[in-house]
C-alpha cells in the first residue's frame, strides 16, 4: 500500500482528542498545511547523519527539554535558560569524555501529552484530562478543557518564534565557546555544580588562548563559534503532523517539517496503529520509546516497520524501564535488535519509569533513581559490547523544586515551594549538571 501523509486515518489512532467540531478541525488543518515549514529537509538530513555517528559508537545523544511546553512560557529569556542548561551539559559531556555530543531539544513543538486516564478529578469535579496546550487549557474548568482546533495554529506560531530564537542563539555568537563562562546561570554559579562547571570552563578558555597563541584563527573555526542544535517532540497529534508534512521536490521523500526528529511513545506505538503508520512514511529520524513490558518480537516488528532498510541514524530506541527493572529487562531487547542487524541508537529515558506521587500529592522523581537507571543502562551495554548512545531528559532552566535530591538537595517538604510544571516533574539546572557529570564519568569508564 502506497503511503500518504493522511492514510493513518484508516488505522486505529490512540490518544487523540475528542474534537467537538470536525468542520473547524478540518479548516484549521487545511490552513496549517499552507504555512511555511518550521524546519527544512537539509537540516533533518544533517541530524540523521549525526545520529548515524551515535549508532556507530562515535557520538552521544543529549535529548533534553521540557516535559510539556507551555503557551505561557516561551519568552526569549525562558528559551535562553533552557538552552544554557543543555549547552552546559553538552560541554561537560564533551570535555570530560572526548565524545561529540548531539544536542537535540525537546523544544518548539512539545505541546501535546498522552494521558493514562481520559479524565481527572479535583474535589467533586471530573473533567477531561489535560492533554497539552495545543489542544486546550490546563485550567480546571469545563470550558478551558474543550478542545479548540485554533490552538493548532497558535502552536505553529509559538514554535516558529522559538525556532527563530534557537537559530539566533546557536548561530549568532551566544553559543561561541568563548562565552562558556556566561552560560553559568546565577543560581547555579553559586552552587557546587556551578563551581565544578567553572573549572571546566576555565580549562576550555585556557585551551582557546593556547590555540590562538599558536596562530590558529579561532574566528574562522565554525565549530568553536556555532553549534548544531536540533528540535524534537512526540508525534502525538497526528492531524498537526500530517498538515506540516511535505514531499521534497523531485524526490519520493516526505518530511514532517514540524521538527527535525519525531518520536512515538509507549501508549501509541502499536505496530498496527495510526502513529506507527504515519512515522513509517516520513524521512525524519524517528525515536521509539521502549518500556518494561515490550517483548522482543514486538520490538523487532517495530524496527522492521520504522527502519526496513536498516539505515544508521534512522531509528533511536529510547528505553524507559525504571531503575529497578532495566538491568533485567533491557539485555534481551538489545541482543534481539543487534541479532537482526538494525543499526539503532540506544538512548536511556530515566525519567518516566521513576515517577511516583508523594504523600503530599505531587508527582515527582528521585534524582538518585534517575541516575541509577542511567548507570544500569551503561552496565547493560558494557556487558553486551554495545554502545550506550544517549540520554533523554526532562529539564528546565528554572530553579524549580519538582524532583527530589541532587547536590543542593530538594527535600520532600520543599516540593511545593516552586513546583511549576504543567505535567510531569523536571530536573532543575543544578540537578541537570549533576546528571551530566555522572553521565560523563560513565562515558569515560565505558
C-alpha positions in Angstrom: 0.0 0.0 0.0 1.4 3.4 -1.0 2.0 5.7 2.0 0.4 9.1 2.1 0.6 11.7 5.0 -3.1 11.2 5.8 -3.6 7.5 5.4 -3.1 7.0 9.1 -6.8 7.9 9.4 -7.6 4.4 8.2 -5.8 2.9 11.3 -6.8 2.9 15.0 -5.4 6.1 16.5 -4.8 6.2 20.3 -4.7 9.3 22.5 -6.4 11.7 20.0 -8.7 14.5 21.3 -12.4 14.3 21.0 -12.7 17.3 18.8 -16.2 18.8 19.2 -16.4 20.4 15.8 -14.9 18.3 12.9 -15.5 21.1 10.4 -13.5 23.6 12.5 -10.7 21.0 12.8 -10.6 20.4 9.0 -10.5 24.2 8.4 -7.6 24.6 10.9 -5.5 21.7 9.5 -6.1 22.9 5.9 -4.9 26.4 6.9 -1.9 24.9 8.7 -0.9 22.9 5.6 -0.5 26.1 3.7 2.1 27.5 6.2 5.8 27.5 5.5 7.9 24.7 7.0 9.3 25.1 10.5 12.4 23.1 9.7 14.0 22.1 6.4 14.9 18.8 4.8 18.7 19.6 4.7 18.6 20.2 8.5 16.7 16.9 9.0 19.3 15.0 6.9 22.2 16.6 8.9 20.6 15.3 12.1 20.3 11.8 10.6 24.0 11.9 9.7 24.9 12.9 13.3 22.7 10.1 14.7 24.4 7.7 12.4 27.6 8.5 14.2 25.9 7.6 17.5 24.7 4.4 16.0 28.3 3.5 15.2 29.5 4.4 18.7 31.2 7.6 17.7 28.9 10.2 19.2 26.5 10.6 22.1 22.9 11.9 22.0 21.7 14.5 24.6 18.0 14.9 24.1 16.6 17.3 26.7 14.0 19.9 27.4 10.6 20.5 28.9 8.1 17.7 29.7 5.3 19.7 28.1 5.9 23.2 26.7 3.5 25.9 27.8 1.8 28.5 25.7 2.5 30.9 28.6 6.3 30.3 28.9 8.0 30.9 25.6 9.8 34.2 26.2 13.3 34.8 24.9 14.7 34.6 28.5 12.9 31.3 29.1 14.2 29.7 25.9 17.7 31.0 26.6 17.7 29.5 30.1 16.7 26.1 28.8 19.3 26.3 26.0 22.0 27.4 28.5 21.5 24.2 30.6 21.6 22.0 27.6 24.8 23.7 26.3 26.4 23.4 29.8 25.5 19.7 29.9 27.0 19.2 26.4 30.2 20.9 27.3 30.6 18.8 30.4 29.9 15.6 28.4 32.2 16.5 25.5 35.1 17.9 27.6 35.1 15.0 30.1 34.6 12.1 27.7 36.1 13.4 24.4 32.9 12.2 22.6 31.0 14.5 20.2 27.6 15.3 21.7 24.4 15.7 19.5 22.3 18.4 21.0 18.6 17.7 20.5 16.0 19.8 22.3 12.5 18.8 23.4 11.6 22.3 22.3 9.5 24.2 19.7 6.7 21.6 19.5 6.3 19.6 22.6 2.8 20.8 23.3 0.8 17.6 23.4 0.9 14.9 26.1 -0.6 11.4 26.3 -2.5 10.6 29.4 -3.1 7.3 31.3 -6.7 8.3 32.1 -9.2 10.2 29.9 -10.4 12.1 32.9 -9.1 13.6 36.2 -10.8 14.7 39.3 -10.4 17.7 41.6 -12.6 17.7 44.7 -16.1 16.9 43.3 -15.4 17.9 39.7 -14.3 15.4 37.0 -13.1 16.8 33.7 -11.2 15.6 30.6 -7.5 15.1 31.4 -5.2 17.9 30.3 -3.5 16.9 27.1 -1.4 19.9 26.3 -1.9 23.5 25.3 -2.0 22.6 21.6 -5.4 21.1 22.4 -6.9 23.0 25.3 -6.0 24.9 28.5 -4.7 23.4 31.7 -7.2 25.4 33.9 -9.6 23.1 35.8 -12.7 24.4 34.1 -15.2 22.8 31.7 -14.8 25.4 29.0 -11.0 25.5 29.3 -10.8 21.8 28.7 -12.8 21.9 25.5 -10.5 21.0 22.5 -10.0 24.0 20.2 -8.6 23.5 16.7 -7.4 27.1 16.6 -4.7 26.1 19.1 -3.0 24.1 16.3 -2.3 27.4 14.6 -1.2 29.0 17.8 1.2 26.1 18.4 2.7 26.7 15.0 3.3 30.4 15.7 4.9 29.8 19.0 7.1 27.0 17.5 8.2 29.4 14.8 9.1 32.1 17.3 11.0 29.6 19.4 12.9 28.2 16.5 13.9 31.7 15.4 15.3 32.3 18.9 17.2 29.0 18.9 18.7 29.7 15.5 19.8 33.2 16.6 21.3 31.9 19.9 23.1 28.9 18.4 24.4 30.6 15.2 24.7 34.2 16.3 27.5 34.1 18.9 25.7 33.1 22.1 26.9 29.5 21.7 30.5 30.5 20.9 32.9 28.6 23.2 34.4 31.9 24.3 31.1 32.5 26.0 31.3 29.3 28.0 31.5 31.2 31.4 28.4 33.2 30.6 26.3 30.0 30.3 26.5 29.6 34.1 23.3 30.9 35.5 23.4 32.9 38.7 21.6 30.4 40.9 23.8 27.6 39.5 27.1 29.5 39.6 27.0 29.8 43.4 26.3 26.0 43.8 28.8 23.1 43.9 27.7 22.1 40.4 28.3 25.6 39.1 31.8 25.8 40.8 32.7 22.5 39.2 31.4 23.8 35.8 33.6 26.9 36.2 36.7 24.7 36.5 35.8 23.1 33.1 35.0 26.5 31.6 38.4 27.9 32.7 40.2 25.0 31.2 38.4 25.5 27.9 39.3 29.2 28.0 42.9 28.4 28.5 42.9 25.9 25.7 41.4 28.5 23.4 44.0 31.1 24.4 46.7 28.5 23.7 45.3 27.8 20.2 45.1 31.5 19.4 48.7 31.9 20.6 49.7 29.1 18.2 48.3 31.2 15.3 45.0 29.3 14.9 42.3 31.7 13.7 39.5 30.9 16.1 37.1 33.1 14.4 37.4 31.0 11.2 36.6 27.8 13.1 32.8 27.3 12.8 32.7 24.5 15.3 34.0 26.9 18.0 31.6 29.7 17.2 28.4 27.9 16.5 26.6 24.7 17.5 24.2 22.5 15.6 21.0 22.3 17.6 18.0 20.3 16.5 14.5 20.0 17.8 12.2 17.1 18.5 8.8 16.3 20.0 6.4 13.4 20.4 4.3 13.0 17.2 1.1 12.6 19.2 -1.4 14.9 17.5 -1.4 13.3 14.0 -3.5 15.9 12.3 -1.0 18.6 13.2 1.9 16.4 12.0 0.2 15.5 8.7 -0.6 19.1 7.9 3.1 20.0 8.2 4.4 17.0 6.2 5.6 17.9 2.7 7.1 15.9 -0.2 10.6 17.1 -1.2 10.5 18.3 -4.8 11.8 15.9 -7.4 12.1 13.1 -4.8 9.9 10.4 -3.3 10.8 11.5 0.2 8.3 13.0 2.6 9.4 15.1 5.6 7.4 16.1 8.7 8.7 19.7 8.9 7.3 20.4 12.3 10.6 19.2 13.9 13.9 17.5 13.0 13.1 14.4 14.9 9.8 12.9 16.0 9.2 10.1 18.5 6.4 7.7 19.4 5.5 6.9 23.0 4.7 3.8 25.0 0.9 4.4 24.7 0.8 4.9 20.9 3.5 2.6 19.4 1.1 -0.2 18.4 2.6 -1.8 15.3 -0.8 -1.8 13.6 -1.7 1.6 14.8 -2.0 5.1 13.2 1.1 6.6 14.8 3.5 3.9 13.6 1.8 4.0 10.2 2.4 7.8 9.9 6.0 7.6 11.2 6.9 4.8 8.8 6.4 7.0 5.8 8.4 10.2 6.8 12.1 10.5 6.2 12.9 12.2 9.5 14.9 10.3 12.1 12.4 8.5 14.5 12.5 7.8 18.2 10.5 4.9 19.7 10.0 4.5 23.5 10.7 1.0 24.8 9.1 0.1 28.1 9.5 -2.8 30.5 6.6 -4.8 29.0 8.0 -4.6 25.5 8.6 -8.1 24.0 11.5 -8.9 21.7 9.1 -9.9 18.9 7.1 -6.6 19.2 10.3 -4.6 19.2 11.6 -6.4 16.1 8.2 -5.7 14.4 8.5 -2.0 15.2 12.1 -1.9 13.9 11.1 -3.6 10.7 8.3 -1.1 10.1 10.1 2.0 11.1 13.5 1.1 9.6 13.1 -1.6 6.9 16.2 -0.5 5.1 18.3 -0.6 8.3 19.8 2.8 7.8 22.1 4.2 10.6 20.6 7.3 12.1 17.1 6.5 11.1 15.9 4.9 14.4 16.6 5.7 18.0 15.2 3.3 20.6 14.6 5.1 23.9 14.4 2.7 26.9 12.3 3.8 29.8 12.3 0.9 32.2 12.6 2.2 35.7 15.8 1.8 37.8 14.7 -1.4 39.4 14.0 -3.2 36.1 16.4 -2.0 33.4 19.2 -4.5 34.3 16.9 -7.4 33.8 14.6 -6.3 31.0 16.9 -4.4 28.6 19.6 -7.0 27.7 17.4 -9.4 25.7 15.9 -6.5 23.8 19.4 -5.1 22.9 20.6 -8.6 21.9 17.5 -9.2 19.7 17.9 -5.9 17.8 21.6 -6.5 17.3 21.0 -10.1 16.0 18.5 -8.8 13.4 21.1 -6.2 12.2 19.2 -3.0 13.0 21.8 -0.1 13.4 19.8 1.7 16.1 20.9 4.4 18.5 20.1 3.1 22.1 19.2 6.0 24.4 18.0 6.0 28.0 15.0 7.9 29.3 15.5 7.6 33.0 12.6 9.9 33.9 9.3 8.2 33.1 9.9 4.8 34.7 10.8 6.5 38.1 7.8 8.8 38.6 5.6 8.5 41.7 3.2 10.6 43.7 4.4 11.9 47.0 2.4 11.8 50.2 1.6 15.5 49.8 0.2 14.9 46.3 3.0 15.9 43.9 4.2 13.8 41.0 8.0 13.6 41.5 11.2 11.7 40.8 14.3 10.9 42.9 17.5 12.0 41.2 19.4 9.0 42.6 16.9 6.6 41.0 17.2 8.5 37.7 20.9 8.2 37.9 20.7 4.6 38.8 18.7 3.8 35.7 21.3 5.5 33.6 24.0 3.5 35.4 22.1 0.3 34.7 21.7 1.3 31.0 25.5 1.7 30.8 26.1 -1.6 32.6 23.9 -3.5 30.2 25.6 -2.1 27.1 29.1 -2.6 28.6 28.3 -6.2 29.3 27.0 -6.8 25.8 29.7 -4.8 24.0 27.2 -2.3 22.5 27.2 1.4 22.6 25.1 3.4 25.1 24.1 6.0 22.6 22.4 8.8 24.6 20.1 10.1 27.3 16.6 11.6 27.1 16.0 14.0 29.9 13.1 16.3 31.0 14.6 19.5 32.5 14.1 23.2 32.8 16.4 26.2 33.1 14.3 27.5 36.1 15.1 26.8 39.7 12.2 24.6 40.3 11.6 22.1 43.1 9.9 19.2 41.2 12.4 16.3 41.5 14.0 15.2 44.8 17.7 15.1 45.6 20.8 16.5 44.0 23.9 18.1 45.5 21.8 21.1 46.5 19.2 18.6 47.8 15.5 19.2 47.2 13.6 17.6 50.1 10.1 16.2 50.1 8.7 19.0 52.2 10.2 21.6 49.6 8.3 20.3 46.6 5.6 22.9 46.9 8.0 25.8 47.1 8.5 26.1 43.4 6.5 23.4 41.6 5.6 24.8 38.2 5.3 22.0 35.7 2.0 21.7 33.8 2.5 17.9 33.6 5.5 15.8 34.7 8.3 16.8 37.1 11.5 18.2 35.6 15.1 18.4 36.7 16.3 21.9 37.6 19.6 23.4 36.3 21.6 22.2 39.3 20.2 18.6 39.1 20.8 18.6 35.3 24.5 19.4 35.8 24.7 16.7 38.5 23.4 14.3 35.9 25.8 15.5 33.2 28.8 14.9 35.4 27.6 11.4 36.4 27.0 10.5 32.7 30.4 11.9 31.8 32.0 9.6 34.3 30.1 6.6 32.9 31.2 7.5 29.4 34.9 7.7 30.5 34.6 4.2 32.1 32.7 2.7 29.1 
